[in-house]
Amino acid sequence: MATNEQLDELARLGRLREDGVLTEEEFVEQKRAILCTQGPAFIVPVTPRTSGGSQALIAGILVVGTLVVVLGLWTSQASDPARGLSSPASGEAQAAPVPASSPATCIQVLEQHWENGSGYSFISGTAINNCDAEVKYPQITFNGFDPSHALIDTVEAAIGAVAPHEKWRFQTTPIKEGATSYELKEIS
C-alpha cells in the first residue's frame, strides 16, 4: 500500500514526465523504486500493432490510472475499521488487523493475450480467485518490451473486488506503441 509520501513522489514524477524532464523508461524505473514491487515473470511474444496512436494520451491515461488505483487502495484501507486501521477513541484498545486474502496468493491468471484496438494495443485475459475469501482491489501488472527486449512500458488491469472462486475478465491500460512482447510482472 502506498503512503502519503509515496503518493506525493508519484505525482511529482508524473509531472516531471509530462514536462519532458523524465523519459517514460526513467519514470517507470523511479515508480518501481518508490513502490518497491517485484514479481514472477514469463515472456510472451506478440505481433506488433500496425496503427499508430497518441503516446502522450496513452502516457496520461497510464499516470491517471495508476494514481486512481493507488489512491483507491490507500483511502479504502485507511478508513476500514474491520481491518483495525481506524483511530480508536481515547482509552479504547485498537483491534488487531484482520488478515485479508492476498491477491498474490489467491489470484491466478488463467489465460492472457495481446489485442489490437483502434489505434492502440492492450493485454486481456481471464484470472480467477482461488481462495475462499473475497480479494479486494487486485491488480495484474505486465511489462512491455521492444524488439531488443528493452523495457518500454508497464501496464495494469485492476478491479474493485473478486468474490471467492469467481473468474475475472481483465483488460490492461493501452500499451506503448513499439512493444512487441510482454511479460507478467506481478499480481498485487
C-alpha positions in Angstrom: 0.0 0.0 0.0 1.3 3.4 -0.9 1.9 6.0 1.8 1.2 9.8 1.5 4.9 10.3 0.8 4.9 7.7 -2.0 1.7 9.2 -3.5 3.3 12.7 -3.4 6.5 11.4 -5.0 4.5 9.5 -7.7 2.6 12.7 -8.5 5.8 14.7 -8.7 7.4 12.1 -11.1 4.2 12.2 -13.2 4.6 16.0 -13.6 8.3 15.6 -14.4 7.5 13.1 -17.1 4.7 15.3 -18.5 7.1 18.2 -18.7 9.6 16.1 -20.6 12.2 16.1 -17.8 11.9 12.3 -17.4 11.6 9.7 -20.2 8.9 7.0 -19.9 11.7 4.5 -19.0 13.0 6.7 -16.3 9.5 7.3 -14.9 8.8 3.5 -14.8 12.1 2.8 -13.1 11.5 5.5 -10.5 7.9 4.4 -9.9 9.1 0.8 -9.4 11.7 2.0 -6.9 9.1 4.0 -5.0 6.6 1.2 -4.8 9.3 -1.5 -4.3 7.4 -4.0 -6.4 8.7 -7.2 -7.9 7.2 -10.4 -9.0 7.3 -13.5 -11.2 7.8 -13.1 -14.9 7.5 -15.0 -18.1 7.8 -13.6 -21.6 5.1 -13.8 -24.2 5.9 -12.7 -27.8 3.3 -10.6 -29.6 2.6 -9.3 -33.0 3.3 -5.5 -33.2 0.3 -3.4 -34.0 0.1 -1.7 -37.3 -1.8 1.5 -36.5 -0.2 4.4 -34.5 -1.6 6.2 -31.5 -1.1 9.2 -29.4 1.7 8.4 -27.0 1.0 11.5 -24.9 -2.6 10.4 -24.4 -1.6 6.9 -23.5 1.0 8.2 -21.1 -1.6 10.5 -19.5 -4.1 7.6 -19.2 -1.4 5.4 -17.5 -0.5 8.1 -15.0 -4.1 8.8 -14.1 -5.0 5.1 -14.0 -2.0 4.3 -11.7 -2.9 7.2 -9.3 -6.6 6.2 -9.2 -5.7 2.6 -8.3 -3.1 3.7 -5.7 -5.4 6.3 -4.1 -8.3 4.0 -4.1 -6.4 1.3 -2.3 -5.0 3.8 0.2 -8.2 5.6 1.0 -10.4 2.4 1.3 -8.0 0.7 3.6 -7.2 3.7 5.7 -10.8 4.0 6.7 -11.7 0.3 7.1 -12.5 -0.3 10.7 -12.8 -4.1 10.1 -9.0 -4.1 9.3 -8.1 -2.3 12.5 -6.9 0.8 10.8 -9.3 3.4 12.2 -8.3 5.6 15.1 -9.5 4.3 18.4 -11.3 6.7 20.8 -9.5 7.8 23.8 -8.9 4.9 26.2 -10.2 2.3 23.7 -8.0 -0.6 22.7 -7.4 -0.8 19.0 -8.4 -4.1 17.4 -5.7 -6.2 15.7 -5.8 -6.0 11.9 -7.8 -8.8 10.2 -5.7 -10.5 7.6 -7.0 -10.0 4.1 -6.8 -12.5 1.3 -3.6 -11.7 -0.6 -4.0 -11.1 -4.3 -0.5 -12.6 -4.9 -1.6 -15.9 -3.3 -5.3 -16.0 -4.4 -5.4 -14.6 -7.9 -4.2 -16.8 -10.7 -4.0 -15.7 -14.4 -5.7 -18.5 -16.4 -5.1 -17.0 -19.9 -3.8 -13.8 -21.4 -3.3 -12.5 -24.9 -2.4 -9.4 -26.9 -5.2 -7.5 -28.6 -5.2 -4.6 -31.1 -7.7 -1.9 -30.6 -8.4 1.2 -32.7 -5.0 2.8 -32.7 -3.7 1.1 -29.5 -3.0 -2.4 -28.1 -3.6 -4.0 -24.8 -3.4 -7.3 -22.9 -6.6 -9.1 -21.9 -7.3 -12.4 -20.3 -9.0 -14.3 -17.5 -8.0 -14.6 -13.9 -9.6 -16.5 -11.0 -9.7 -16.0 -7.2 -8.7 -19.5 -5.9 -9.4 -18.5 -2.3 -12.4 -18.9 -0.1 -12.5 -15.2 0.7 -13.1 -12.1 -1.4 -9.9 -10.4 -2.7 -10.3 -6.6 -2.7 -8.5 -4.4 -5.3 -6.4 -7.0 -7.1 -4.1 -5.6 -9.8 -2.3 -7.5 -12.6 0.8 -5.8 -14.0 2.6 -6.5 -17.2 5.9 -5.2 -18.6 6.1 -4.4 -22.4 9.3 -4.8 -24.4 10.6 -3.6 -27.7 12.2 -6.0 -30.3 15.6 -5.7 -28.5 13.8 -6.7 -25.2 14.3 -3.3 -23.7 11.5 -2.4 -21.2 9.4 0.4 -22.8 6.1 0.2 -20.8 4.3 -1.1 -17.7 0.5 -1.6 -17.9 -2.0 -2.7 -15.3 -5.5 -4.2 -15.0 -7.4 -3.7 -11.7 -10.8 -4.3 -10.3 -12.6 -3.4 -7.0 -13.0 -7.0 -5.8 -13.2 -10.6 -6.9 -15.5 -13.0 -5.0 -14.3 -16.4 -3.8 -13.7 -18.7 -6.8 -15.0 -16.1 -9.2 -13.4 -15.5 -12.6 -12.4 -12.0 -13.7 -12.1 -10.9 -17.4 -9.4 -8.3 -17.3 -8.1 -5.7 -19.8 -5.0 -3.6 -19.3 -4.5 0.1 -20.0 -3.1 0.6 -23.5 0.5 -0.5 -24.0 3.0 1.9 -25.6 3.5 1.7 -29.4 6.6 -0.3 -30.3 6.0 -3.1 -27.8 6.5 -6.5 -29.4 6.4 -8.7 -26.4 5.3 -8.7 -22.8 5.7 -10.5 -19.5 3.6 -10.9 -16.4 5.3 -8.7 -13.8 3.2 -9.2 -10.7 -0.2 -9.8 -9.2 -0.7 -7.4 -6.2 
